[in-house]
Amino acid sequence: MNPSDAAWQRLISALHASGRKAALAITGGGSGAVGELLRVPGGSRLLIDAQIPYDALALG
């Protein structure tokens, strides 16, 4: 995330404030999403677990 990208930061902040909880399993190029969610303050209100499996066998 580019720090000047205010729209992206507002979206992530809204997710954090939504009251929802998320457990994510992200593969491939999407693995950077975990860092982006935690870079914006309040990530622990949303994210309860994050896994980045390396092999398809880890998903089963």
Protein Blocks (a to p, Z undefined) as FASTA:
>chain_A
ZZklmmlmmmmmmmmmnopacddddehjllmmmmmmmmpghklmmmmbdcddfbfklmZZ
